[in-house]
Amino acid sequence: MNTEMNKHLTKTMPTVLLIDDDPSIQSAVKLELLSHINVIAVSSLREALEESSLLKPKAILLDIHLASENSLS
């Protein structure tokens, strides 16, 4: 888990994992949600698997059109 990236996490709010390879989408989603929930943003399915096993997010938001991977498999 990337400690620097996740230093904003609070234990009192649920965590959502955002999987999107577009940094502008990641930023927009974080901006909207960070006051209500913890948002962990990753760019690939490999990163998502690593983070989800460690953080146990309550929900996962997935870009089904990831450029480098088939998101639906």
Secondary structure, 3 states (H helix, E strand, C coil): CCCCCCCCCCCCCCEEEEECCCHHHHHHHHHHHCCCCEEEEECCHHHHHHHHHHHCCCEEEECCCCCCCCCCC
